[in-house]
């Protein structure tokens, strides 16, 4: 009798026409990657020939063809009717004995290998799926915890019917696949007992920006359907690929704790699954250990290198053996399909209104329209083109209607949820995991969704104004004067890594401290003696993962720095140590107990003077520990450290000495130290300061206000505050000349060179090494530098001809 199955050890990627992309990929990995340590559960697959036999014996092919001819391919008004008719007909058809016999042989083989109590995952694999330009993710059905031969046949029969779910029909139409030539293979695989442990999804790039030097790992408790369907907000880890390949001790550059509200487990009364509420203590735990995260990243890199393209990978951990397994791997199809990543579209919100809700922002876009709250895809007729879909979560049943939406907002789900994947595919702005959008947004309300400011997406009331610009950076000439970025938010880093820069000329730590850490470092160092009871309670809540509270500050700060360092590696990332004023430090949780009240904080207890002072030196040690962790444990030797507001040579000597005591010795492991040049004394004594520092960065705002004696925040004196003032320009020219004399690198951070072409011209003429811009000013700044350099060349030629 003919055999209608193939075991995983008999198939590889060349067998897509026979067993579909999903099963061919499992066979490929089982055969070729297990020797490299990647664990794949064994199994077998029915062939496409079996599917055609099923249609032939049931007399279904002509029926399916005629039903598909009825499909309204313009508006899909009868999609549900056509799909239901075909599925019902398949469900009532007799399952062929020849296929049953083949499946039974495969089942017996699995029982002999793993024992009679085995549980199986039964997955549908279309013969056209997982091609480079179409993922087919979730288009057909999967059945988990299938036990016994009879249930296996019943699940297999349902898989055949699922080839004609409404979403699968629509997806094939959208991707121009012939509905009558796509067959279905059924993958039958040993079930990993992740119901007793955990599961998740890996992307071998950042799925939002396309930055390909990281692995994104998402994880939840229990079976993986919750993460794919977007039913929960998962934990997330970013792992830096080059660090993994080098065997760096700590390649994890960031981690975020998800709420993981649900845990899907086996239904112990028989087959199938149950979705239970996750216990609070497990919601507040990270799912994976660091070694497990690193192992999954290593496997993801092996899989990506084997296939030679970015991959979307599902994994599961067996709660009985504590082993990790890869259960699926398909090509990533969204970012990989983008042909010109150097065409940069930037969105800037020009006004703001009441913030309604927020969540994880996707798409780096802004959109606006009428909100339409829909709880089920059966209500799809309510959503009109251009409206913003608001719902609890989406699954593949929503696919036929999502292309109509101007934006997508969900209560649940993470970066790898169904809603997130589809939003990227259709190019829509989306905010997922808001927790409360369906309750805080009113049906029919006009709203604006902004995903233009990093990972956090915000829903605003009303239709707001925004600006959109698209620049093809391939047309920009690369100037000799290095253009660099001023950055504060690590969540922007991967997107900005594609910008034409020489690196980051100024990374401000204040954003990370304010937003990720939120706590005054001394309140962490002196937690046990803290007097503020409410602050102490809040600190305890934020730091509950850290037995030593100070480690919370070190790790969070290190991850923020590492994310930006990874995005631009191996280009320079110059990190300025914290430069809050005392009143700003006081606003941090627990800060008021440790900060003086000053009448003029702008020129008070700030910058270098804090670092060696008894009131702050312990806190500065935490900053140094974070820098050391980034450079040594994480391997980012592209990080340079910059000291702000260093008033005197004596201060410079003290700070450099303290940093050496904390393990940051200038010159060791290539460490370079920079100094902000923002005080007239820095200019006057530039040659002397160069004994302590490898580079200078002119802070034009502070240098302007201290040269002119003008408070830069004073509206009354705003007409006097001018970085183009002759005195300020003379200061800048002096320090550039001194730096060139001592062979000290020098750059400038500020808005003026992008706003004023003549100021860029002045800097170029003084032969500055680099100019750092805010991201929204970079392109204008580069154009100004190019114009200045061309003018300088022309002027030089004219001079030589005279």
NORQUI-V560698 format. One line per field, one symbol per residue. ss: DSSP state (a for helix, b for strand, c for the rest). psi: psi as a letter, one per 40 degrees, with the letter a starting at -180 (. if undefined). burial: # if it has 24 or more other ideal C-beta (glycine too) atoms within 12 Angstrom, else .. A space follows every 10 residues. Layout:
ss: ???
psi: ???
burial: ???
//
This chain:
ss: ccccbbbaaa ccaaaaaaaa aaaaaaaaaa aacaaacccb ccbbbbcaaa aaaaaaaacc aaaaaaaaaa ccccccccaa aaaaaaaaaa aaccccaaaa aaaaaaaaaa aaaacccccb bbbbbbcccc bccbcccccc cbbbbbccaa aaaaaaaaaa aacccaaaaa aaaacccccc cccbbbbbbb cccaaacbbb bbbccccccc cccbbbbbbb bbccaaaaac ccccbbbbbb aaaaaacccc cbbbbbcccc cbbbbbcccc ccbbbbbcca aaacccccca aaaaaaaaaa aaaaaaaccc bbbbbbbccc cccbbbbbbb bcccaaaccc ccbbbbbbbc ccccbbbbbb bbcccbbbbb bbbcccaaaa aacccccbbb bccccaaaaa aaccccbbbb cccccccaaa aaaaaaccbb bbccccaaaa cccccbbbbb cccccbbbbb bccccbbbbb bbaaaccccc cbbbbbbcca aaaaaacccc ccbbbbbbca aaaaaaacbc aaaaacaaac ccaaaaaaaa aaccccccaa aaaaaaaaaa aaaaaaaacc cbbbbbcccc caaaaaccbc aaaacccccc aaaccccaaa acccccaaaa aaaaaaaaaa aaacccccbb bbbcccccaa aaaaaaaaaa accccccaaa ccbbbbbcca aaaacaaaac ccccbbbbba aaaaaaaacc cccccccccc cccccaaaaa aaaaaaaaaa acccbbbbbc caaaacaaaa aaaaaccccb bbbbaaaaaa aaaaaaaaaa aaaaaaaaaa ac
psi: iihfihidee iaeeedddei dddddddddd deedeeehhh iiaiiiiddd dddddddefe ddddddddde hhedefdfdd dddddddddd deihhhdddd dddddddddd dddeieeiii hhihhieeif idehdehedi iihifhhidd dddddddddd deefiddddd ddddefhhde ehihihhhih hhfedebiia hhhfihedde heeihhhiii iaieddddef eihiihhhhh dddddefidg eheiihhidf dihhiiheeb iaiihihhid dddeihdiid dddddddddd ddddddefii ihhhiihhed efiiiheihi ihecddehdg eehhhhhhhe iiahhdiiah hiefihiiah hhhheieeed edhiheihhh idiiaeeedd edeeheihhi diiadeiddd dddddefihi hifddededd hhheihihhh fefadhihhi hihiiihhih hheeehhhid hhhiihidhd eedddedeig ieahehhhed dddddddeih dddddfddeh dhdddddddd ddfeehdhdd dddddddddd dddddddehe ihhhhhihfi idddddeihe ddeehihidg ddfbgiaddd deideedddd dddddddddd dddeegeehi hhhifhdidd dddddddddd deeghhdhfe hihihhgehd ddddfdddde deieiihhgd dddddddefh heehddeded hheehddddd dddddddddd defhihihhi dddddhdddd dddddefidi hhiideeddd dddddddddd dddddddddd e.
burial: ...#####.# ###.###### ########## ####...### ########## #####..#.# #.##..##.. #....#..## .##.###.## ..#.##.### .######.## ...#...### ########## ##.####### #######.#. ########## ########## #####.#.## .######### ########## ########## ########## ########## ########## ####...#.# ########## ######.... ###.#..#.. .##..###.. .######### ####.##.## #########. ..######## ######.#.. #..####.#. ....###### ########## ####..#..# ..#...#### ########## ########## ########## ########## #####.##.# #.#.###### ########## ..##.#.... #.#..#..#. ########## ########## ########## ####.##### #######..# ....##..## .##.....## .######### #########. ########## ##.###.### #.###..... ##.####### ###.###### ########## ########## #########. ##.###.##. .#.#.#.... ########## ###.##..## .######### ########.# .#........ #####..##. ######.##. ...####### ####.##.## ######.### ########## #########. .#........ ..
//
